[in-house]
Amino acid sequence: MSQTRLQLLRYFQEYASIVYASLSRLTVRESRITHLTPAQRARLLEAVEWLESQPVFRELVGATWDAYRDEKHHSSKFYIRWESAVKNFFRRSGFYLNCFEGAGTSDWVGLFQKYEQAFQACEALITYLLPLEGVQLVEFRDGVIYLRRDPIECDSFTIKRYSKEELEELSGNRVNRTFYPQCVWDTERLSHYWYLVVGSRKPVTGIGKVIIDFTGLNKIKRRSAPGWLAPFQMVLYRLVLYDWIPDGFQLHRELIGTWPRELEGFCWPATGIRFSVDSVERFEKEQYLSWVPWYGFRLPFRLECDDELLHEPPVAQGTSVLEMEFHGELGVEEVEWPAIWFELGEKATAELARLINKDLSIIDTELLEQWPFFQRALEYLLKAFLTDPDKAPAEQLLWHVTTLEALLGRKEDKPIVGAIARRLGRLLGINARERDRVGYHFRKLYEIRSDLVHGNPWKDYSTLYLYLARNLARQACLRYAELATSCIQKGRPLPNRDQIITALDEGWFDELLGKEP
């Protein structure tokens, strides 16, 4: 062991011993209590402030500086930076709080090893949680509906619901309530949601090091989703391809409005697009119809937690943006509960799990590097999914049409609407009649799109157009995913975009899929 490290160990043990002795005298009776009282917290903070003003603490900071300032990722020459890192270690490791609660360790060697690892680490483990607002997974047990207990495990992510206790542990709330109140999660409210969970590793920001990325300077970037969604991008590409049908999005037997005549012959059950003139005519003879606009679940914010002990934890997200509803019976106090728009039973959950785990497992970084046009299409589809149809119906429709243009359009197409309509019909229709109907409906959508991009306002078009645009774009992306899966499974090279479009124009797309003509 070097002389510098021996000196660091001596100062570390000396300071830890003083902390242990000082805070143990103030010990609260309960072991690992969840909340300190205001008086207890004030007493602990006062004691910590005194401890960190002692000469031995300053000696520890100086010895730490001497030991690690030559590390490549540590660059600060300012004492205050190193002082902050040492303070954060004793707070975030729980040492101060454990000693105060009478559970502090006297294993200085083990604690010192943890200290060294924190200063020598070049990477930290980080966990991202994305609430799926409006989604609830349920199951039947003994004839009663319960919230689903088991998570959906996938290759690179998990869909999971946490208990309040699990969120308390994950967030570090026990320490944060005392030392980092701005980082405390509202675990009571957050425990009612399902989450997309992604684990990753991130480079540790060295002490005093400021990272500025100039690689994107003077470049125009196309970003169709907020930057904080980046860790979930690949996951969301799969999720948005599921046929999400919100509660209330179904035939309403009310005397409000009628089926738009230009949409006659188009009908879609929850399983996907289908075409049936008879069913529409029957509905028109029996009743009038009204529809609510199609919408997806919401992604209100991202939560994150890490095991990096030298910096403050990430600031907590406010939960006031979450949409709540009140439930209660007559004479009983109403209870606030998260709004639910998608309730998936066991069958629907199994379909979702199969889709994202098996059918769409092909959608990964490797595929999108070979098919950059497909990634652009998925980005546009995700943007449409996240667009509120009540606030911006035109924007949602435009993003869906743009998805189809990214898959099927060519710059030299004249006219472009006819070319895309023909290709889309051949991509989705299984016979001449269906191909004609698909092409017809795309032309209608493109007519609305052209009206909007030339400066005209949304003209109270039927909300059916939003779901029509959504499902045409979704089904087209699914067909491309099917093509990629077929090629990889059969050991054939992936066709490029021009080859796919040529196959659609010339009528041999099924041969690309490996089907018999």
Residue pairs with C-beta under 8 A, 6 or more apart in sequence:
1 9
4 63
4 66
4 67
5 67
7 63
7 66
8 60
8 63
8 64
8 66
8 67
9 112
11 56
11 59
11 60
11 63
12 60
12 63
12 108
12 111
12 112
12 115
13 108
13 112
14 56
14 59
14 60
15 51
15 54
15 56
15 57
15 59
15 60
16 95
16 108
16 111
17 108
18 51
18 54
18 56
19 51
19 90
19 95
19 96
19 99
19 104
20 99
20 104
20 106
22 47
22 50
22 51
22 99
23 44
23 47
23 96
23 99
23 100
23 104
24 99
24 102
24 104
26 43
26 44
26 47
26 100
27 99
27 100
27 101
27 102
28 36
28 40
28 100
28 101
28 102
30 101
31 101
31 102
31 103
32 101
32 103
32 174
33 101
34 168
34 173
34 174
35 177
36 44
36 177
36 178
40 100
41 177
41 178
44 96
44 97
44 100
44 178
45 178
45 179
47 100
48 91
48 96
51 57
52 87
57 86
60 86
61 79
61 82
61 83
61 86
62 79
64 82
64 85
64 86
64 119
65 79
65 82
67 119
68 74
68 119
68 120
68 207
69 76
69 77
71 119
71 120
71 206
72 206
73 122
73 203
73 204
73 205
73 206
73 209
74 119
74 206
74 207
74 208
74 209
75 206
75 207
75 208
75 209
76 82
76 206
76 207
76 208
76 209
77 208
78 208
81 207
81 208
82 207
85 119
85 207
85 310
85 311
88 309
88 310
88 311
88 312
89 115
89 118
89 309
89 310
90 96
91 175
91 179
91 180
92 172
92 175
92 179
92 309
92 313
93 111
93 114
93 309
94 174
94 175
95 104
95 105
95 111
96 179
97 174
97 175
97 178
98 104
98 105
105 111
114 309
118 308
118 309
118 310
119 310
121 204
121 308
122 203
122 204
123 201
123 202
123 203
123 204
124 201
124 202
124 204
124 306
124 307
124 308
125 199
125 200
125 201
125 306
125 307
126 199
126 200
126 201
126 202
126 304
126 305
126 306
126 307
126 308
127 170
127 197
127 198
127 199
127 200
127 304
127 305
127 306
128 197
128 198
128 199
128 200
128 231
128 232
128 302
128 303
128 304
129 195
129 196
129 197
129 302
129 303
129 304
129 305
130 195
130 196
130 197
130 198
130 229
130 232
130 299
130 302
130 303
131 190
131 193
131 194
131 195
131 299
131 300
131 301
131 303
131 322
132 159
132 193
132 194
132 195
132 196
132 297
132 299
133 193
133 297
133 298
133 299
133 300
133 322
133 323
133 338
133 339
134 246
134 297
134 298
134 323
134 338
134 339
134 340
134 341
134 342
135 194
135 297
135 340
135 341
135 342
135 344
136 147
136 194
136 340
136 342
136 343
136 344
137 147
137 148
137 152
137 159
137 161
137 194
137 344
137 349
138 145
138 146
138 147
138 148
138 343
138 344
138 345
138 346
139 145
139 146
139 147
139 148
139 149
139 345
139 346
139 349
140 146
140 345
140 346
147 161
148 161
148 349
151 158
151 159
151 160
151 161
152 158
152 159
152 160
152 349
152 352
152 353
152 356
152 357
154 235
154 353
154 356
154 357
155 357
155 361
156 198
156 234
156 235
157 196
157 197
157 198
157 232
157 235
158 196
158 197
159 194
159 195
159 196
159 197
160 194
160 195
160 197
161 191
161 193
161 194
161 195
162 170
162 190
162 191
162 195
163 191
164 187
164 188
164 191
167 173
167 185
167 187
167 190
167 191
168 174
168 185
168 187
170 305
171 183
171 184
171 185
171 187
171 303
171 305
171 316
172 183
172 305
172 313
173 184
173 185
173 187
176 183
176 184
176 313
176 316
177 184
180 312
180 313
182 315
182 316
183 312
183 313
183 314
183 315
183 316
184 316
185 303
185 316
185 317
186 316
186 319
189 319
189 322
189 338
190 303
190 319
192 337
192 338
193 338
195 303
196 232
196 235
196 236
196 239
198 231
198 232
198 235
200 231
202 306
204 308
204 310
205 211
205 311
207 310
222 376
222 379
224 379
224 380
224 382
224 383
224 399
225 233
225 236
225 379
225 382
225 383
225 386
228 301
228 302
229 236
229 299
229 302
231 302
232 302
233 382
234 363
234 364
234 365
235 356
236 382
236 385
237 360
237 363
237 375
237 378
237 381
237 382
238 355
238 356
238 360
238 363
239 356
240 296
240 378
240 381
240 382
240 385
240 474
241 355
241 360
241 381
241 474
241 477
241 478
241 481
242 351
242 352
242 355
242 356
243 270
243 271
243 272
243 471
243 474
244 296
244 297
244 342
245 270
245 342
246 292
246 294
246 295
246 296
246 341
246 342
247 340
247 341
247 342
247 343
248 292
249 291
249 292
249 294
249 467
251 283
251 289
252 289
252 290
252 291
253 287
253 289
254 288
254 289
254 290
255 288
256 288
256 290
257 288
257 289
257 290
257 291
257 462
258 284
258 288
258 289
259 280
259 283
259 284
259 289
259 464
260 462
260 464
262 444
263 441
263 444
263 462
263 464
263 465
263 468
264 277
264 280
264 281
264 284
265 275
265 276
265 277
265 280
265 437
266 275
266 280
266 437
266 441
266 468
267 274
267 275
267 276
267 279
267 280
268 274
268 467
268 471
272 471
272 475
273 428
273 471
273 472
273 475
275 433
275 434
275 437
283 289
291 462
291 463
291 464
291 467
292 463
293 389
293 390
293 393
293 463
293 466
293 467
294 389
294 463
294 466
294 467
294 470
295 341
295 388
295 389
295 390
296 385
296 386
297 341
297 342
298 323
298 386
299 386
300 317
300 321
300 322
301 317
301 318
301 321
302 317
303 316
303 317
304 314
305 313
305 314
306 313
306 314
322 338
323 338
323 339
324 336
324 337
324 338
324 339
325 336
325 337
325 338
325 339
325 340
326 334
326 335
326 336
326 337
327 334
327 335
327 337
328 334
328 335
344 352
359 481
359 485
360 481
362 481
362 484
362 485
362 488
363 378
363 481
363 484
367 374
367 484
367 494
368 374
368 375
368 378
370 494
371 480
371 484
371 494
371 497
373 406
373 407
373 497
374 407
374 477
374 480
374 484
376 406
377 403
377 404
377 406
377 407
377 473
377 476
377 477
377 480
378 403
378 477
380 399
380 400
380 402
380 403
380 406
380 473
381 399
381 400
381 403
381 473
381 474
381 477
383 399
384 396
384 397
384 399
384 400
384 403
384 469
384 470
384 473
387 395
387 396
387 399
388 396
389 396
389 463
389 466
393 458
393 461
393 463
393 466
394 452
394 457
394 458
396 466
396 469
396 470
397 445
397 448
397 449
397 452
397 465
397 466
397 469
398 449
398 452
398 453
400 445
400 466
400 469
400 470
400 472
400 473
401 445
401 446
401 449
401 469
401 473
403 473
403 476
403 477
404 420
404 424
404 442
404 472
404 473
404 476
405 416
405 420
407 476
407 477
407 480
408 419
408 420
408 423
408 424
408 427
408 476
408 501
408 504
409 416
409 419
409 420
410 416
410 419
410 501
413 419
413 420
417 442
417 443
417 446
418 443
419 505
420 442
420 446
421 438
421 439
421 440
421 442
421 443
421 446
422 439
422 504
422 505
423 501
423 504
423 505
424 438
424 439
424 442
424 472
424 476
425 434
425 435
425 436
425 437
425 438
425 439
425 442
426 435
426 504
426 507
426 509
427 476
427 479
427 504
427 509
428 434
428 435
428 438
428 472
428 475
428 476
428 479
429 435
429 436
429 437
429 438
438 472
441 468
441 472
442 472
444 465
445 465
445 468
445 469
445 472
448 461
448 465
451 459
452 458
480 500
482 513
483 495
483 500
483 512
483 513
484 494
486 492
486 512
486 513
486 514
487 493
487 494
487 495
487 512
487 514
488 494
490 514
492 514
495 503
495 512
499 512
500 509
500 512
503 509
503 511
503 512
508 517
510 516
510 517
511 517
